[in-house]
Amino acid sequence: MKELIVIKTFNSEIEASIVQGKLEAGGIMALVEGGNVIPYLSFFTPGRKGVQLKVLAHDVEKALAVIDNI
């Protein structure tokens, strides 16, 4: 199994999804993890770690370069 690395944590799934789209447009597979099915319920889930954006280990540098240019 290939290793996924968290490259950024967001406060909302919408923000993470926008960056995911930018990465995927550049040919980098990305995964958004930790979002809520209903975004406004995040208020009721204290202690959650935010919404994580993950990429394959070999794409980390390329993904971070894309994020820096957003």
N, CA, C and O of each residue as an XYZ file, in Angstrom:
280
protein
N       0.835     -1.176      0.000
C       0.000      0.000      0.000
C       0.885      1.247      0.000
O       1.891      1.305      0.707
N       0.505      2.222     -0.786
C       1.281      3.454     -0.855
C       0.912      4.356      0.306
O      -0.237      4.408      0.742
N       1.927      5.072      0.798
C       1.746      5.927      1.964
C       1.147      7.281      1.589
O       1.605      7.938      0.655
N       0.113      7.688      2.334
C      -0.486      9.010      2.167
C       0.041      9.927      3.264
O       0.134      9.534      4.427
N       0.384     11.149      2.883
C       0.944     12.131      3.806
C       0.007     13.331      3.891
O      -0.462     13.829      2.867
N      -0.266     13.795      5.107
C      -1.062     15.004      5.299
C      -0.183     16.198      4.933
O       0.874     16.405      5.528
N      -0.627     16.982      3.950
C       0.166     18.145      3.555
C      -0.424     19.449      4.070
O       0.266     20.466      4.125
N      -1.698     19.422      4.448
C      -2.320     20.621      4.981
C      -3.617     20.237      5.686
O      -4.305     19.298      5.286
N      -3.934     20.983      6.742
C      -5.186     20.795      7.468
C      -6.009     22.073      7.345
O      -5.498     23.179      7.519
N      -7.279     21.899      7.046
C      -8.188     23.028      6.822
C      -9.286     23.035      7.880
O      -9.532     22.030      8.546
N      -9.938     24.181      8.020
C     -11.069     24.297      8.932
C     -12.368     23.821      8.302
O     -13.315     23.482      9.012
N     -12.420     23.794      6.959
C     -13.651     23.372      6.303
C     -13.349     22.431      5.142
O     -12.273     22.462      4.545
N     -14.332     21.603      4.849
C     -14.206     20.665      3.740
C     -14.215     21.409      2.400
O     -13.609     20.954      1.430
N     -14.897     22.539      2.355
C     -14.958     23.322      1.117
C     -13.561     23.819      0.736
O     -13.148     23.692     -0.416
N     -12.830     24.389      1.710
C     -11.470     24.867      1.444
C     -10.584     23.727      0.958
O      -9.852     23.867     -0.021
N     -10.663     22.605      1.652
C      -9.847     21.447      1.291
C     -10.184     20.948     -0.108
O      -9.290     20.569     -0.864
N     -11.452     20.946     -0.453
C     -11.877     20.465     -1.771
C     -11.394     21.372     -2.897
O     -11.059     20.897     -3.981
N     -11.360     22.671     -2.640
C     -10.855     23.605     -3.654
C      -9.387     23.318     -3.946
O      -8.980     23.248     -5.106
N      -8.595     23.151     -2.890
C      -7.168     22.864     -3.080
C      -6.988     21.480     -3.700
O      -6.097     21.287     -4.527
N      -7.816     20.524     -3.314
C      -7.766     19.190     -3.912
C      -7.958     19.298     -5.428
O      -7.242     18.655     -6.196
N      -8.912     20.103     -5.847
C      -9.165     20.291     -7.272
C      -7.969     20.884     -7.998
O      -7.656     20.479     -9.118
N      -7.298     21.841     -7.366
C      -6.097     22.444     -7.964
C      -5.001     21.396     -8.121
O      -4.328     21.338     -9.151
N      -4.829     20.576     -7.101
C      -3.797     19.532     -7.169
C      -4.120     18.521     -8.265
O      -3.249     18.148     -9.051
N      -5.368     18.084     -8.314
C      -5.751     17.083     -9.303
C      -5.678     17.636    -10.722
O      -5.401     16.894    -11.663
N      -5.926     18.941    -10.882
C      -5.769     19.570    -12.199
C      -4.310     19.535    -12.644
O      -4.014     19.540    -13.839
N      -3.400     19.498    -11.666
C      -1.971     19.415    -11.960
C      -1.455     17.990    -12.005
O      -0.245     17.776    -12.081
N      -2.353     17.004    -11.960
C      -1.955     15.607    -12.079
C      -1.549     14.949    -10.775
O      -0.935     13.882    -10.792
N      -1.876     15.560     -9.645
C      -1.528     15.000     -8.343
C      -2.794     14.453     -7.690
O      -3.741     15.199     -7.438
N      -2.806     13.147     -7.417
C      -3.943     12.556     -6.742
C      -3.980     13.058     -5.305
O      -2.960     13.031     -4.615
N      -5.145     13.517     -4.845
C      -5.278     14.034     -3.486
C      -6.542     13.482     -2.849
O      -7.519     13.181     -3.535
N      -6.512     13.354     -1.532
C      -7.632     12.814     -0.775
C      -7.990     13.788      0.340
O      -7.116     14.239      1.082
N      -9.269     14.110      0.457
C      -9.764     14.941      1.557
C     -10.359     13.994      2.585
O     -11.181     13.137      2.259
N      -9.932     14.159      3.837
C     -10.385     13.251      4.892
C     -10.729     14.042      6.151
O     -10.012     14.968      6.533
N     -11.824     13.667      6.781
C     -12.180     14.263      8.058
C     -13.276     15.296      7.984
O     -13.563     15.959      8.981
N     -13.901     15.451      6.826
C     -14.997     16.397      6.701
C     -16.276     15.827      7.274
O     -16.379     14.626      7.523
N     -17.232     16.682      7.477
C     -18.541     16.268      7.953
C     -19.488     16.092      6.782
O     -19.364     16.770      5.762
N     -20.426     15.186      6.932
C     -21.445     15.007      5.910
C     -22.264     16.291      5.795
O     -22.629     16.710      4.697
N     -22.546     16.906      6.934
C     -23.266     18.171      6.961
C     -22.333     19.195      7.616
O     -22.132     19.138      8.829
N     -21.760     20.124      6.855
C     -20.723     21.021      7.363
C     -21.057     21.758      8.650
O     -20.173     21.932      9.490
N     -22.292     22.198      8.841
C     -22.585     22.969     10.044
C     -22.539     22.123     11.314
O     -22.563     22.676     12.414
N     -22.475     20.806     11.191
C     -22.366     19.956     12.375
C     -20.973     20.000     12.994
O     -20.780     19.489     14.097
N     -19.994     20.601     12.307
C     -18.644     20.680     12.851
C     -18.626     21.413     14.183
O     -17.751     21.169     15.014
N     -19.592     22.317     14.395
C     -19.708     23.037     15.665
C     -19.942     22.069     16.821
O     -19.528     22.333     17.950
N     -20.602     20.954     16.539
C     -20.958     19.993     17.572
C     -19.950     18.866     17.727
O     -20.204     17.908     18.457
N     -18.819     18.964     17.056
C     -17.811     17.905     17.152
C     -16.505     18.483     17.684
O     -15.524     18.569     16.945
N     -16.477     18.887     18.971
C     -15.259     19.471     19.534
C     -14.113     18.466     19.527
O     -14.322     17.258     19.640
N     -12.918     18.986     19.395
C     -11.740     18.132     19.422
C     -11.398     17.495     18.095
O     -10.425     16.747     18.002
N     -12.176     17.773     17.072
C     -11.850     17.172     15.784
C     -10.581     17.823     15.242
O     -10.262     18.958     15.597
N      -9.885     17.133     14.414
C      -8.574     17.573     13.949
C      -8.620     18.384     12.674
O      -7.575     18.637     12.074
N      -9.777     18.794     12.247
C      -9.881     19.543     11.010
C     -10.001     18.609      9.822
O     -10.107     17.391      9.972
N      -9.983     19.195      8.659
C     -10.110     18.439      7.419
C      -8.712     18.319      6.813
O      -8.069     19.324      6.511
N      -8.261     17.108      6.643
C      -6.900     16.863      6.171
C      -6.875     16.632      4.664
O      -7.735     15.954      4.102
N      -5.870     17.213      4.033
C      -5.613     16.982      2.617
C      -4.367     16.115      2.522
O      -3.303     16.484      3.017
N      -4.508     14.967      1.885
C      -3.409     14.002      1.806
C      -3.026     13.735      0.359
O      -3.862     13.762     -0.543
N      -1.736     13.475      0.165
C      -1.221     13.075     -1.148
C      -0.263     11.901     -0.947
O       0.171     11.621      0.171
N       0.054     11.230     -2.033
C       1.043     10.150     -1.965
C       2.399     10.720     -1.595
O       2.729     11.847     -1.965
N       3.181      9.944     -0.869
C       4.478     10.402     -0.363
C       5.371     10.956     -1.474
O       6.066     11.950     -1.268
N       5.357     10.328     -2.637
C       6.243     10.781     -3.709
C       5.773     12.083     -4.369
O       6.505     12.663     -5.170
N       4.560     12.548     -4.041
C       4.027     13.788     -4.613
C       4.073     14.976     -3.648
O       3.627     16.068     -3.997
N       4.606     14.775     -2.443
C       4.558     15.822     -1.418
C       5.195     17.126     -1.891
O       4.563     18.179     -1.802
N       6.407     17.082     -2.381
C       7.102     18.314     -2.793
C       6.353     19.040     -3.907
O       6.183     20.258     -3.854
N       5.914     18.304     -4.896
C       5.173     18.893     -6.013
C       3.863     19.509     -5.518
O       3.485     20.598     -5.951
N       3.169     18.811     -4.610
C       1.898     19.310     -4.071
C       2.106     20.579     -3.254
O       1.323     21.522     -3.366
N       3.145     20.611     -2.441
C       3.423     21.804     -1.642
C       3.765     22.997     -2.529
O       3.420     24.132     -2.201
N       4.434     22.751     -3.640
C       4.747     23.831     -4.579
C       3.465     24.388     -5.184
O       3.338     25.599     -5.360
N       2.519     23.518     -5.500
C       1.217     23.977     -6.048
C       0.482     24.809     -5.002
O      -0.052     25.874     -5.313
N       0.456     24.324     -3.763
C      -0.242     25.042     -2.689
C       0.376     26.416     -2.453
O      -0.336     27.392     -2.218
N       1.693     26.486     -2.515
C       2.375     27.786     -2.318
C       1.996     28.803     -3.375
O       2.085     30.007     -3.134
N       1.574     28.339     -4.546
C       1.232     29.247     -5.642
C      -0.260     29.565     -5.720
O      -0.710     30.216     -6.663
N      -1.023     29.108     -4.736
C      -2.467     29.387     -4.737
C      -2.708     30.716     -4.038
O      -3.852     31.153     -3.920
